[in-house]
Structure formats: structure tokens, C-alpha cells
Amino acid sequence: MSRFSQDKRKAEEAWSSYHPEPLGDFGSVDSLSILPLSDWYADCDDLVGEAGVSYLLRADDKQLLFDTGANWKKEEPSPLLRNMKELGVTVDSLDAVVISHTHCDHTGGMDAMRAKTFVLSPSDPDLTGLTVYVPSALTHPTANVVLTEEPKVIFPGVCTIGVIWRALWLLGLTPEQALAVNVRGKGIVLIIGCGHQGLSRILKRTSQLFSEPLYGVFGGLHYPVTASRTKGFVSQRVMGTGKLPWQRITREEVDDAVDLLATAAPSLVGLSAHDSCDWSVNHFREAFGDRYRDIIVGREILV
């Protein structure tokens, strides 16, 4: 408990002491789509759902993989690679990879997390020539790994918002980054892994970096209020919340998040079910109405 308190103090100090410079004109893209490759629900029986995250971003002529799933059963090939094959996505077509944070459900499994690496499958495909942007020290046998603690432009119109630290019980001091894509004539679209940073800080960092309006918010925000899905989901209600294990995320906190996001007035919103319960997902869906998009493996979101 003392370690958790120390980590909380460090996270607060890091947040209060860092003042990012606005990115200015970092470019824009004409088109953006988000294709979920790993998440809880799948669009059909030929695709595999799991409590992990991997999204394919198509920004004009660039393809970027955001996180590499969970593969809880250590399957070969992994659910991620099977879904990629089913959806016609190849490793060779990728232009970059971004890891939001180093938890196992975003880096390809427990073995990868323990080894401080990331994998797409146990027999990891050759990533020679591919640059992977990571929020903390990771290694990979073939990829070019770049540490991105501060905001960094990856392609024109596509950048990370830099690391935001959060103290998590048992998981330690956790740095997480999100992606921002500037869609011409619309504004900034955020792609978020787990949202451990906290929604308010993600939105604050976004306003510090960009003059463009917020257009879309997609991904995980970690609102496991109910036990709507018990298998493989209980740990989400205890760990990763930024609280002690007997303190849980409440419905009121989800209400507050909806109100905060509504104030930011995005045109599109999608909440991942990999770390939020069905009640929270439904609550977001009802709150945002026709602005809401389900995050489902195989169902492409066009921006």
C-alpha cells in the first residue's frame, strides 16, 4: 500500500511538472478508418474476440497497427494474426506500430509483458524495417523500437500525445500514450488503449497540444462497473482502476465521464468493451446516440 501511495505521488508530480509545447501544424490526413482487429466482441463467427486491443488505422496511404492484442491462450497463430488473415491485412502492409502501454492485453500476452517486449504471435513475424513507437523501454529482435515519452509526429497528421503516468495497484507506475490523427476539415481523432491516464487528463493534454477541435474519441477508458462479463473480466474491476482493490469504479464516475466528453463535443465516440462492462458501453451508446460507433472486431469505423 505504501508503494501504491508513492507511485501516486510520482504520477501527480510528473503531471504537474510537465507542460508540453503546442505541436502547431503537424499536418493532416484526408481520410481515416479504424478497423478493430482485437477486442471483446467480433462481427462474425469467422473472427475471434478477446479481452485485448489491436486496431488497424488507415490514414490516407499509411497503415498503422495500434497495440498487438492479448492471446490469453498462447495460441499459434494468435487471434490477432487469424483476424488479420480473415480481414486481408498483412504484416508487410504495415507502415508503423504503436504500443499504447506495456500491459499484456496490449502487447501480445503475459510472456511478452514479462520479457518486456511485444509480439503479434508466439512465433513473431519478422518486423525488420518496421518502426514501433513505445511509451517505455521495450525490446524486439527485429523491429526498430523508438521510445516516445513526449509527443511525437509519426506521419504527417498522425502523432502520439506523449506519456501520461498513472499509479495502478499491483501493476505499478504505468506510462500510457494515445494517438491523435488530424482529419482535414474535421479535427482531432483520439485512439486510446486502456485510458489508464484518465479521461480528463487525456482531454487536457489534447487541448494543450492542438488548436484543432476534437472530432472523435475511440478506445478503452476502463469503466468496469458491473460484472456483466465474468470470465476473464473480474481483474479489470480490481486492477487498472487507479484505486485500491476494495475501491471500485462507480456508475457516478461513468456519468461524470459522459458529461466531460459531452462538453468536449466530439462528433464520434466509441468505447471498447475490452476493459469496460456492458453497462458502461450501453450507457455511452445511449448518451451519444447517432454519434456512437461500436468497437467490434471486423467492423470498420469510417471517420
Secondary structure, DSSP 8 states (H G I E B T S, - for coil): -HHHHHHHHHHHHHHHH-----------BS-EEEEEEESS-BSSTTS---SS-EEEEEETTEEEEE-----TT--SS-HHHHHHHHTT--GGG-SEEE-S--SHHHHTSHHHHHTT---SSSS----TT-EEEESS----SSSEEEE-SS-EEEETTEEE---EEEEETTTEEEEE--EEEEETTTEEEEEESS-TT-HHHHHHHHHHH-SS-EEEEEE------S-SS-TTTHHHHHSSSSS-TT----HHHHHHHHHHHHHH--SEEEE-TTSS-HHHHHHHHHHHGGGB----BT--EE-
